[in-house]
Amino acid sequence: MKKIILSAVAVMAFGFANAQEVKYGVKGGLNLSNFSGDTEGVNLKSKAGFNVGGFVEIKLSDKFAIQPELLYSTQGAKADNQQEEIGDVIYTADVCFNLSYINVPVMFKYYVADKFNVEAGPQIGFLTSAKTKTTVEGFSGSNEMDVKDAFESIDFGLNFGAGYDFTDHFNAGLRYNLGLANIAKTDAGDDTKLHNGVFSLSVGYKF
């Protein structure tokens, strides 16, 4: 962890030292997230969420830029029609996993054309909350439970995406976050793996 943070600081310091232009901005948009990994027997579906935060675009040349960001992101997944036998009764329930992260991506951008860029870079995420919302078939209402202890507090992944600058101020981007870290907190001997996966569509404003 310390190495990752030091590397990020070094990249930003290098960027500022060699910057031709630095722009600050805000951004926000929609997420479509899901889990992958050891999910056999679970009917997982994507969950809608949102992201919002700020960024710094450090232009190194006409073609290259570094863009560190700080984002609040709601993620998770839905598990529909899950059956559980309690006593002699089989219950069917829908479970929604609601996870929230503070994500810190550092994106390396290449401008393929004057206004169009492709990007890639690492991301570290810090879990702020994790809850399940369960609705049982045949019962009214739903039950919410805190499950933060079942998930790792830190996530790590890679982002891939593309963006377009409509003007000097307004832009939009499409990005996919491939989770590489196991976010399931497991006991000794349990090798269950669970990873985040998030598609994001966002719009931004550069000052």
C-alpha positions as CSV (number, residue, x, y, z in Angstrom):
1,M,0.0,0.0,0.0
2,K,2.8,2.4,0.9
3,K,4.5,1.7,-2.4
4,I,1.3,2.5,-4.3
5,I,0.8,5.8,-2.6
6,L,4.4,6.8,-3.0
7,S,4.2,5.9,-6.7
8,A,1.1,8.0,-7.2
9,V,2.7,11.0,-5.4
10,A,5.8,10.6,-7.6
11,V,3.7,10.5,-10.8
12,M,1.8,13.6,-9.8
13,A,5.0,15.5,-8.8
14,F,6.6,14.6,-12.2
15,G,3.5,15.7,-14.0
16,F,3.4,19.1,-12.3
17,A,7.1,19.6,-12.8
18,N,6.8,19.0,-16.5
19,A,3.3,20.4,-17.2
20,Q,2.6,22.6,-20.2
21,E,-0.9,23.3,-18.8
22,V,-2.9,22.4,-15.7
23,K,-6.7,22.4,-15.5
24,Y,-8.9,21.7,-12.6
25,G,-12.4,20.3,-12.9
26,V,-15.5,18.6,-11.5
27,K,-17.3,15.5,-12.9
28,G,-20.2,13.2,-12.3
29,G,-22.3,10.6,-13.9
30,L,-23.8,7.1,-13.8
31,N,-22.4,3.7,-12.8
32,L,-23.4,0.3,-13.9
33,S,-21.7,-2.2,-11.5
34,N,-21.6,-5.9,-10.9
35,F,-19.5,-8.5,-9.1
36,S,-17.4,-11.3,-10.8
37,G,-15.5,-14.2,-9.4
38,D,-16.8,-17.1,-7.4
39,T,-20.5,-16.4,-8.0
40,E,-21.7,-19.8,-9.2
41,G,-25.3,-20.4,-8.1
42,V,-26.0,-16.7,-7.6
43,N,-28.2,-14.9,-10.1
44,L,-26.3,-11.7,-10.2
45,K,-27.5,-8.6,-12.1
46,S,-26.0,-5.2,-12.6
47,K,-26.8,-2.3,-10.3
48,A,-27.2,1.3,-11.2
49,G,-25.3,3.9,-9.2
50,F,-23.5,7.2,-9.6
51,N,-20.1,8.9,-9.3
52,V,-19.1,12.4,-8.4
53,G,-15.9,14.3,-7.7
54,G,-13.0,16.3,-9.0
55,F,-9.9,16.0,-11.1
56,V,-6.7,17.7,-12.3
57,E,-5.7,17.4,-15.9
58,I,-1.9,17.9,-16.3
59,K,-1.0,18.3,-20.0
60,L,2.5,17.1,-20.7
61,S,2.3,17.8,-24.4
62,D,-0.4,18.2,-27.1
63,K,-0.9,14.5,-27.1
64,F,-0.3,13.3,-23.5
65,A,-1.8,14.1,-20.1
66,I,-2.0,12.7,-16.6
67,Q,-5.3,13.0,-14.8
68,P,-5.5,12.2,-11.1
69,E,-9.1,12.1,-9.7
70,L,-10.9,11.9,-6.4
71,L,-14.4,10.3,-6.8
72,Y,-17.2,9.2,-4.6
73,S,-18.8,6.1,-6.2
74,T,-21.8,3.9,-5.4
75,Q,-21.3,0.3,-6.6
76,G,-22.4,-3.2,-5.9
77,A,-24.7,-5.8,-7.5
78,K,-28.2,-7.4,-7.3
79,A,-28.9,-11.0,-6.6
80,D,-32.4,-11.9,-7.7
81,N,-34.6,-14.9,-6.8
82,Q,-32.3,-16.3,-4.2
83,Q,-33.8,-19.3,-2.4
84,E,-33.0,-20.2,1.2
85,E,-34.5,-23.0,3.3
86,I,-35.3,-22.1,6.9
87,G,-36.9,-25.0,8.8
88,D,-39.3,-26.6,6.4
89,V,-40.0,-23.4,4.4
90,I,-38.2,-22.3,1.3
91,Y,-38.1,-18.5,1.0
92,T,-37.3,-16.6,-2.2
93,A,-35.6,-13.2,-1.9
94,D,-34.0,-10.4,-3.9
95,V,-30.8,-9.0,-2.3
96,C,-29.2,-5.7,-3.3
97,F,-25.6,-5.1,-2.4
98,N,-25.0,-1.4,-1.9
99,L,-21.3,-0.5,-1.6
100,S,-19.8,3.0,-1.5
101,Y,-16.2,3.9,-2.3
102,I,-13.8,6.9,-2.3
103,N,-11.9,6.1,-5.5
104,V,-8.6,7.6,-6.5
105,P,-7.8,6.9,-10.2
106,V,-4.6,8.2,-11.9
107,M,-5.4,8.2,-15.6
108,F,-2.8,8.4,-18.5
109,K,-4.5,10.1,-21.4
110,Y,-3.5,10.1,-25.1
111,Y,-5.2,12.5,-27.5
112,V,-5.8,10.5,-30.7
113,A,-7.3,13.6,-32.2
114,D,-7.7,17.2,-31.2
115,K,-10.7,16.5,-29.0
116,F,-10.8,12.7,-28.6
117,N,-8.7,10.8,-26.1
118,V,-8.2,7.3,-24.9
119,E,-7.1,6.6,-21.3
120,A,-5.9,3.9,-19.0
121,G,-4.6,3.9,-15.4
122,P,-4.6,2.3,-12.0
123,Q,-7.2,3.0,-9.3
124,I,-7.3,2.5,-5.6
125,G,-10.6,2.5,-3.7
126,F,-11.5,2.9,0.0
127,L,-14.7,1.3,1.1
128,T,-16.9,3.8,3.1
129,S,-20.0,1.6,3.5
130,A,-21.5,-1.7,2.6
131,K,-25.1,-2.7,3.1
132,T,-27.6,-5.2,1.9
133,K,-31.3,-4.5,1.2
134,T,-33.3,-7.7,1.2
135,T,-36.9,-8.1,-0.1
136,V,-38.5,-11.5,0.7
137,E,-41.3,-12.8,-1.6
138,G,-44.7,-12.7,0.1
139,F,-43.6,-10.1,2.7
140,S,-44.1,-6.4,2.5
141,G,-41.2,-4.0,2.9
142,S,-37.5,-4.8,3.0
143,N,-34.7,-5.2,5.5
144,E,-31.4,-3.4,5.5
145,M,-28.2,-4.8,7.1
146,D,-24.7,-3.5,7.5
147,V,-22.2,-5.9,5.9
148,K,-19.1,-3.8,5.9
149,D,-17.2,-6.4,7.9
150,A,-17.7,-8.9,5.0
151,F,-15.8,-6.8,2.6
152,E,-12.1,-5.7,2.4
153,S,-11.6,-2.0,3.1
154,I,-9.4,-1.4,0.1
155,D,-9.9,-2.2,-3.6
156,F,-7.5,-2.0,-6.4
157,G,-8.1,-2.1,-10.2
158,L,-7.4,-0.8,-13.7
159,N,-9.4,1.7,-15.6
160,F,-9.8,1.8,-19.4
161,G,-11.8,4.4,-21.3
162,A,-12.2,7.2,-23.8
163,G,-13.3,10.8,-23.6
164,Y,-14.3,13.7,-25.8
165,D,-13.9,17.4,-25.2
166,F,-16.9,19.2,-26.7
167,T,-15.4,22.6,-25.8
168,D,-12.5,23.9,-23.7
169,H,-14.7,23.4,-20.6
170,F,-17.2,20.6,-21.2
171,N,-16.3,17.0,-21.8
172,A,-17.7,13.5,-21.5
173,G,-16.2,10.1,-20.9
174,L,-16.9,6.4,-20.9
175,R,-14.8,4.1,-18.6
176,Y,-14.6,0.6,-17.3
177,N,-13.0,-0.3,-14.0
178,L,-11.6,-3.9,-13.9
179,G,-11.3,-4.9,-10.2
180,L,-8.1,-6.9,-9.5
181,A,-8.3,-7.1,-5.7
182,N,-10.4,-9.7,-3.9
183,I,-13.0,-7.6,-2.1
184,A,-14.4,-10.5,-0.1
185,K,-13.1,-10.7,3.4
186,T,-12.5,-14.5,4.0
187,D,-11.5,-16.7,6.9
188,A,-8.3,-18.9,6.8
189,G,-8.7,-21.7,4.3
190,D,-11.5,-19.9,2.4
191,D,-10.2,-19.0,-1.1
192,T,-13.5,-17.3,-2.3
193,K,-12.7,-14.5,-4.8
194,L,-15.0,-11.5,-5.5
195,H,-14.1,-8.6,-7.7
196,N,-15.7,-5.3,-8.6
197,G,-16.6,-4.3,-12.2
198,V,-18.0,-0.9,-13.1
199,F,-19.0,0.9,-16.3
200,S,-19.1,4.6,-15.8
201,L,-20.5,7.4,-18.0
202,S,-19.6,10.9,-16.8
203,V,-19.7,14.5,-17.9
204,G,-17.1,17.0,-16.6
205,Y,-16.4,20.7,-16.5
206,K,-12.8,22.1,-16.6
207,F,-12.2,25.5,-15.1
